[in-house]
Structure formats: structure tokens, C-alpha cells
Amino acid sequence: MAEGAPLRAVVAGTVVFPGTALAVADGQYSAGSGVYLRDGVLYASLAGHLQQKASEAGGPVELHVLHNKVPAVVPAIGSLVTGKVTKISQRVVSISIMIVEKTPLVSPYRGMLRLEDIRSTDKDHIEVAKCFRPNDIVVAEVLSLGDSRSFIVTTAKDHLGVVHATSFAGFTMKPFSAQEMVCTKSGLREFRKVAWVST
């Protein structure tokens, strides 16, 4: 487990996505369906709602991620979507959209984030590789409809961008600024277009 602040267990009913850290496997929680254990931490393996199942024998609480079958949800212009970065190029970020607003999808949509839609300022100096990496989890807003099951999205607002990322060393990172995240293990910083809400 990465060093740093203690991991708080995610509240039951929360919408989670693949790779979300749910709780420390310290004897109080164990992995159920849709959950896996790595380095002493329980993670979600799919998008869905977190549920807790108490043990009748007083053992650890089982964590389950349920991928509820819901009516088809189609993103609309202005919808907030959550997805995983699958590929980056010099001008386009490809995203697998897994959640529309707060509803997990049965099957993902394709999202395309163009270079000019990454930030609202300093557009001439944007480098995709300094904003996103494959497997980053991002929150974006739908700009327009693309072809079949494809949507053009933007992260050009402060609260949009990367919400979950893994460092080059393989550990969870946390926001450091609007343009950087810091590895919770090594303390090294990496560039990202962070979903940043100033406090």
C-alpha cells in the first residue's frame, strides 16, 4: 500500500469505477464480487455502485461492486461523463466512457478529446502527454455527438480533467495543483490536466 494519509473506506452506495481504492484490507473488509486485492488495498474492478455485506459470523465486511442493469443512458450535450483514457496521440485523447452523470453504463461509449478542448487557456502550448496518460480516469463534459456511440468531449473547465491516476512507479497519485499530481509513495510530481477545485 502507498504511504501517506490513511485510506478511508468508500461509503456504500457510492458510484465507483475500475481502479477506485475502496478500503484497506486490514481484517475489517474483504473482497467480494467486482472487487480485487492488491498490495493490501481493495480496489473496484468495474464501474458500478459499492455495496457492503456484513458477515454473519462477525468476520470482515465484504465489499461488492454491483453493475446494475439500468435502461440505456445516452450522454447529451452538456452531460458530465467519467471514463478511462485508452490511447493518446499528439492531437487526440481517446476515452472509454463508463459513467454518464452518476449512472454506470452496461457497455461503454467512445469519447474523443481534441487538443484544442483540453484547456481554455494557453492552447498553443498544450502537450497531450503532459495532460493525460493511458489508464487515467477523467471527468469531462460532452460537447457534441460524433459517429455511432462516439462523443466529442471537453476538459476546458477547472473542475474537469483527471480525477484518478497512477504514477510511473505504479502508485496512486493525488492532486498537487491544476497542472500536477504527486505520487503518494515517492513524492515525485507528474504533469496532468487535473480536475481542480481550489479551496
matplotlib code that plots the C-alpha trace (Angstrom):
import matplotlib.pyplot as plt

x = [0.0, 1.2, 2.4, 0.6, -2.7, -4.8, -7.3, -10.8, -13.3, -15.7, -19.3, -21.8, -23.9, -21.1, -20.6, -17.1, -15.0, -12.3, -9.2, -11.0, -9.4, -12.2, -10.6, -7.5, -7.7, -6.9, -9.3, -12.3, -13.0, -12.6, -13.1, -16.5, -17.7, -16.4, -13.5, -9.9, -7.0, -3.6, -0.8, -3.1, -5.8, -9.2, -10.0, -13.1, -12.7, -15.7, -17.9, -21.0, -22.4, -20.5, -22.3, -21.2, -22.3, -21.9, -20.6, -23.0, -20.1, -18.7, -15.9, -14.8, -17.4, -17.5, -17.3, -19.2, -19.4, -22.8, -23.2, -26.9, -28.8, -30.5, -32.2, -29.8, -28.4, -27.2, -25.0, -26.4, -24.6, -23.6, -23.6, -20.8, -19.1, -16.4, -14.1, -10.7, -8.1, -7.3, -5.0, -3.3, -1.8, -0.3, -3.8, -6.4, -7.1, -9.3, -11.6, -13.8, -16.9, -18.1, -20.4, -22.9, -23.6, -23.9, -25.1, -22.7, -23.1, -23.6, -21.3, -19.0, -19.3, -16.3, -15.1, -12.8, -10.9, -9.3, -6.1, -8.0, -10.6, -8.2, -7.7, -9.4, -6.1, -2.6, -3.9, -0.9, 1.4, -0.6, 1.2, -1.2, 1.4, 1.7, -2.1, -3.1, -1.7, -3.4, -5.5, -6.1, -9.7, -11.1, -14.3, -15.3, -18.3, -20.0, -19.5, -21.1, -22.2, -19.7, -20.4, -22.2, -21.6, -18.9, -18.9, -16.7, -15.8, -14.0, -12.0, -11.6, -13.1, -11.3, -13.4, -12.9, -9.9, -8.0, -9.6, -7.6, -4.1, -1.3, 2.3, 5.2, 6.2, 2.7, 1.2, -1.9, -1.4, -3.2, -3.7, -0.9, -2.0, -4.2, -1.3, 0.4, -0.3, 2.0, 2.9, 1.8, 4.7, 7.7, 6.5, 7.5, 5.3, 3.9, 2.1, -1.7, -4.7, -6.2, -9.8, -9.0, -11.3, -9.5, -10.2]
y = [0.0, 3.5, 5.6, 8.8, 9.6, 6.6, 5.4, 5.9, 3.3, 4.4, 4.8, 2.2, 3.3, 5.4, 5.1, 3.8, 3.0, 0.4, 1.1, 3.1, 2.3, 1.2, 0.3, -1.1, -4.9, -4.8, -7.5, -5.2, -5.5, -8.3, -8.6, -9.7, -9.6, -6.8, -6.1, -7.2, -7.1, -5.6, -4.5, -4.6, -2.4, -3.4, -1.9, -1.9, -4.0, -2.5, 0.5, 0.4, 1.0, -0.1, -2.3, -3.8, -7.2, -7.9, -11.3, -13.4, -14.9, -11.5, -11.7, -8.9, -6.9, -8.0, -5.2, -5.7, -3.6, -4.1, -3.2, -2.7, -3.2, 0.1, 1.5, 2.7, 6.0, 8.2, 11.2, 14.6, 17.8, 19.2, 15.8, 15.1, 11.8, 9.7, 7.5, 5.9, 7.1, 4.3, 6.0, 9.3, 10.9, 14.4, 15.8, 13.4, 11.6, 8.5, 7.8, 4.8, 6.5, 4.3, 6.6, 9.3, 11.8, 9.2, 6.2, 3.4, 2.1, -1.5, -1.0, 2.0, 4.8, 6.2, 9.7, 11.9, 14.8, 17.0, 19.1, 22.4, 21.2, 20.2, 23.7, 27.0, 29.0, 28.7, 26.4, 26.9, 25.3, 22.3, 18.9, 15.9, 13.8, 16.4, 16.4, 12.7, 9.2, 5.9, 4.5, 7.9, 8.3, 11.6, 13.7, 15.5, 17.4, 16.3, 19.0, 17.3, 14.0, 12.1, 9.0, 5.8, 5.6, 8.3, 11.7, 14.8, 15.9, 18.8, 19.2, 23.0, 23.9, 23.9, 21.1, 18.8, 16.6, 13.8, 12.6, 9.4, 8.5, 6.1, 7.3, 5.9, 4.0, 2.3, 4.1, 6.2, 9.9, 12.9, 16.4, 18.9, 21.8, 22.3, 21.0, 18.4, 15.3, 13.9, 10.2, 9.2, 6.8, 8.6, 12.2, 12.9, 15.1, 14.4, 16.7, 16.2, 18.3, 17.9, 18.3, 21.1, 22.8, 25.4, 25.7]
z = [0.0, -0.8, 2.1, 3.1, 4.7, 5.8, 3.3, 4.3, 3.3, 0.5, 1.6, 0.5, -2.5, -4.0, -7.7, -8.3, -11.4, -12.2, -10.1, -7.3, -4.0, -1.7, 1.6, 3.3, 3.7, 7.4, 8.5, 8.7, 4.9, 2.3, -1.4, -2.8, -6.4, -8.6, -6.1, -6.1, -3.6, -4.5, -2.1, 0.9, -0.7, -2.1, -5.5, -7.7, -10.9, -12.7, -12.7, -10.5, -7.0, -4.0, -1.5, 1.8, 3.0, 6.7, 7.8, 9.9, 11.8, 12.8, 10.2, 7.8, 5.8, 2.2, -0.4, -3.7, -6.8, -8.5, -12.1, -12.1, -15.3, -16.0, -19.0, -21.7, -20.8, -23.7, -23.0, -24.1, -24.9, -21.5, -19.7, -17.3, -18.1, -16.4, -18.4, -18.7, -21.1, -23.6, -26.0, -26.6, -29.7, -30.4, -31.0, -29.6, -26.3, -26.7, -23.7, -22.8, -21.2, -18.3, -16.3, -17.5, -14.8, -11.9, -13.8, -14.6, -18.2, -19.2, -22.2, -22.7, -25.2, -27.1, -26.2, -28.2, -26.5, -29.0, -28.3, -28.5, -26.0, -23.2, -21.7, -22.1, -21.9, -23.4, -26.2, -28.4, -25.8, -24.8, -24.9, -24.7, -22.9, -20.2, -19.6, -19.8, -19.7, -20.6, -17.7, -16.2, -15.0, -16.2, -15.8, -19.0, -20.5, -23.7, -26.4, -29.4, -30.8, -33.0, -35.0, -33.7, -29.9, -30.0, -28.4, -28.5, -25.0, -23.3, -20.1, -20.6, -17.3, -13.9, -12.4, -15.4, -16.0, -14.3, -11.0, -10.6, -11.8, -11.2, -11.1, -13.3, -10.2, -10.0, -7.0, -6.6, -7.1, -5.6, -6.9, -6.2, -8.5, -11.5, -13.7, -11.5, -9.4, -6.8, -6.2, -2.7, -2.4, -3.9, -3.6, -7.2, -9.3, -12.8, -15.2, -15.6, -16.6, -13.1, -12.2, -9.8, -7.3, -5.3, -1.6]

ax = plt.figure().add_subplot(projection="3d")
ax.plot(x, y, z, "-o")
ax.set_aspect("equal")
plt.show()
